[in-house]
Amino acid sequence: MIKKNTNKILSGSARIKKVSFLGRLSAAIQQHTEQFFSSFMELWKTPFSTLMTILVLGLALSLPSIFQVAYKNIERVNGQWDSASEVSLFLDKGLSQQRVQVLINKLGLYEDIETVTYITSHQALEEFKAMSGFSKALDYLSENPLPGVLVVVPTEKAKSSAGSKLLVAKLQREADIDFVKVDSDWIEKLQAILSLVVDMVFAVAVLLLMAVLLIVSNTIRLNILNQRAEIEVLKLVGATNSFIQRPFLYIGAWYGLLGGGIALLLTFSMVQWLQSGVANLVGLYQSQFNILMLNLEEAIILVGLSTFLGFIAAYISVKQYLVKIEPK
């Protein structure tokens, strides 16, 4: 690559003539295009070290990508949980059927309640016998210890965490209701745990992206030092710093681009590997769940970010080492 650039400079300096703006633009585009593709071929002059570098970059970039896939699917499941689908109202013991019906009618007027279902104390006991397996022991009870229960299904608006809290506060003020139970406390604890996990994952992802910068920057630094003699020759024949540094910038971008492609491949392979296990697990609960993969926009962002990081890392090395090289 350096020898080709040297020949171009020598031939160009031999013939100096005025050219139009379009001519200069066309020449610049042609020059950039040639250096862009020649930098790709330059990578594979040392295939083993290049392949190892790309694989390391792919592994480092695949972890944030896998974290994103996990976060998307956790958010999807959490969105299904982030609601109070039912609110159980345990009634006072000995409440008459007439009072129960009055309460049902009153609750039916609530704008944030969709349906109200009454479970008598006898039905509750029979259900408990069937589920607990203590039916014979419960037969010895002199009286039914379980109260009647009203199962309230909130409207969609009231199923959110904030909406369910308002509904519970109103229900607790109603007479003839002994206790109100809603499964929202564990959801809030779960969300707090997930929030902490997301913060930790974000911190790990930032560290991994910094590792990508360091890997590419060090690789470009070694390339510059290995071609020090050629760079000195280019500067002797009049090559500018921008002309010399451009191939190294393209090499850094190629490292990032190829590393991002490997990261996508590893992420897709991981999702496919986990899909069968997840399908078997949810099948035990007679449910279905398909793991969401990165969409097209996220894939483009991943590859674009990795390419940008490779370019920036190369730029840092070039500015730190290339400009210091001067002909002796």
N, C-alpha and C positions, 0 to 999 in steps of 0.2 A: 504493500500500500504506500509506504514512504517513498520507494523507488519510483512508482508511477507518478506520485505528486511532484517529485523532483524533476522528472522528464517534462511534465506539463509546464512547470515554472520556467525551465530552461528554454523550451520551445516558444513559450509565450513572450519571454523577454527578448527573443530574437526578432520578433515582428510586432512593433507598436504602431497601431493605427487607430484613427478615430472610428468609433462605432456608435450607432444610434442607441437610444434608451431601450427599445425593444430588443435590440441585439444583445445589449448587456444583460437585460433581464433573462433572455433565453439562455445565454451562456451561464448565468448564475444558477438557473434551474437545472441545467444539464450537469453542472459541476456538483450541486447538492445531490442530485439523483445518483450520479456515479459514486460519490463518496458514501452515500447511504447504503447502496448495495455492496460496494466493495468492503465496507466495514463489517457487513454480515459474513462475507467470505473470510475476512480476517479472523473472525472468531474461531473458525474451524481449522485453522492452521495448527492449533493445539486442541484437538477434539476432546481429549480426556479431561483436561483442566476446565475447559469450557462447559462440558457436560456436567461435571461435578458442581461447578458454580451455579449453573442453571437449576440443578436439582435442589441444592441448598436453598436458593432463592424461592423455588416452588414450595418447598416444605415450610419455610418461614411465612410465606404469603398464604398458604393453605389454612393455617391455623386461624387467622382472623376471618377467613372465608367460611370455615366450618363453624366458628362462633356465630357468624351472622345467620347461617342456616339454622343453628340451634335456637338462636334468639327469635327468629321468625316463627318457628314451630311452637316454642314456649309461649310466645305472645298469642298465637292462635288458640292454644289450649286454655291459656289464662283468660282470653276473651270469652270463652264459653263458661268459665267458672265465675267470672266477675259479675255475678248476678245472684240475687236471692230468688230462686225459682219458687220456693214455698216458704210460708211463715206459719208455724204451728202455734195455735192459741190454746193453752190448757185452761179449761173452764173450772170454776169453783165446784167443789164436790157437792152433790145433792141439788144441783141447779135443775129446776123444773124444765120440762120440754117446752112449755109456753115461753119461759124466759130465753131459752136457747133460740127459739124461732124468732123472737123479737130482736135478739142480737144479730142473727143471720140477716134479717131484713135490713137492719141498720148498716151492717157492713156492706151489704149489696149496694148501698147508695154512695159508697166511697168512689171517687173518681180514679184512684190509683189501685183499686182492687178489681181483678178480672172475674174470679170465681171464688166461691166459698163452699167447702165440702165439710159436712158434719160427720164425725166418727164417734159413735156412742161409746160409753165405757165398756159395754159388753163386746162390741166389735174390736175395741182396742185390746181387751184381754185375750180374745180368741186369736188375734193376730200375733200377740206376744207369745202365746203358747206355741203357735206354729213355728215361729222364728227361733225361739229360745231352746226348745226341746225339753222344757220343764213342765209339760202339760200335766203329768201325774202329780207332781208336787204342788202345782197351783190349784189342783182340785180340792186340796185340803184347806184352802183359805175359806174363812167364814163369810167374807164379803169381798167384793171387787175393789182393790185398792187404786185402780186406774181411773182418772177423770175422763170426761168427754173432751174431745179435741175438735177444734175448727181448723181445717187446713185452708189457708188463704193463698191464692196465686195472684201476685201483683201484676199490674200491667207492664208493658215493656219499658215504659218511662220510669216506673218505680223499681225495676229490677237492678238498677245500678246501685253501687255501694252507697252513694249519698241518698238516692231515692228510697232505698230500703230502710235507712236509718230514720228518715222522716216518717215513714209509714209505721215503723215499730214504735216510735215515740207517741204517735197518735193512738195506736192500739193499746199501749200500756195505760192510757188514761181512761179506757173504757171500763165500765163496771162489769162484774161477773167474769172477768178474765183474771185468772190467778198468775199465769206466767206466759211470757211471749218468747218463743225460741226461733232464731233465724241463723242459718249457717253462713254468717258473713265474717265472723271473727277470724276463723282460720284462713279465709280468703285474704284478709288484710295482712295476716302474718306471712302467708305465702308470698304475697306481692312485695312485702318488705325484704324477704329473703332473695327474691328474684332481682329486686333493684340492686341489692348488694352484689349479687353475682354479676349483673350487667356491668357495674362499675369496675369490678375486678377484671372482667373480660376485656373491657375497654383499655384498662391500664396495660394488660398483657399485649393487646393488639398494637398499642403505641410502641411498646418496647420491641416487638417483632419488626415493625416497620422501620424503626431506627436501626435494627440489625441489618435490614436490607440495605439501607444507606451505607452502613459501614462496610458490608461485604463488597458491594459494587465499587465503592470509593477505593478500597484497598486493591481490588482487582485492576482498576484503571491505573492506579499509582504504579503497580508492578509493570503494566504494559508500557507506561511512559518511561520508566527507568530502563526497561529492556531495550527500548528504541531510542535511547539518548543520543547515540552517535548519528543516527539518521535524522533526528530532529535538529541537531547542530548543523548538519549539511544543508537541510532545508532553509534554515535561517541564514546561512552563508550565501545562498543563491537568491535571497530576497523574499522568502515566503513570510507572510504576516502571521501573527499569533492566531488570528481567527481561522486562517486557512489550515494551520497545523492542528489546532485543537478540535476542529469540526469532526474528523473521523472518530476521535475518542469519545466525543459526546454521543455520536450515533451508536458506538459500541455499548455505551452505558444504557442507552434507550433500548437496544436490542436485548441486553441482559434482562432489563425489566419486563419487556414484552414477552420474552420466552418464559421467564419465571412466572409471570401472571398466567400464561397458558398452562404451564405445569400445575399451578395452584388450582385452576379450574378443573383440570382433569382429575386431580387427587380428591377434590371436593365432591365431584360427581361420583367417583368410584366409592368414596366413603358413604355417601347417601344410598347408593344402590346396595352396598353391603349391609347397611343397617335396616333397609326397608323390609326385608324378609323377617328379620327378628322382631321389628315393631309390629308387623302384620300378625305374626303368631301371638304376640302378647295381647294386642287389643282383641284378637279373635277369641281369647279366653273370656273376655267380657262381652262377647257378642256385639262387638262394635267394629268400626272401620276407621282407619286413620292413615293417610298417605303423607309422607314427609315432603314438605315443600322444598324445592330446589331453588337456587338463585335464579331470579328472572333475568331477562335480557339486559335490562337497565343496570342491575347490580353486577352482572358479568362484565359489562362494558366499563363500569366504574372501577372494578377490580383491576382489569387489564390496563386501563388508562392510568390509574393511580400507580401501579407497579412500573409502568413505562416512564411516568413522570419522576418517580423516585430514582430510577436508574439514570435518567438524564441529569437530575440534580446532583446525584452522587458523583457522576462523571465530571460535572461542571466544577464541583468543589475540588476534586483532585487536580483537574486541569489548571485551575487558578492558583492552586497551592504549589504545584510542582513544575508544570510545563513552562510557566513564565520565568522560572528561575534558571532554566537551561539556556545558556548563551554560548556561542562558539568561542573557543579558546584561541 
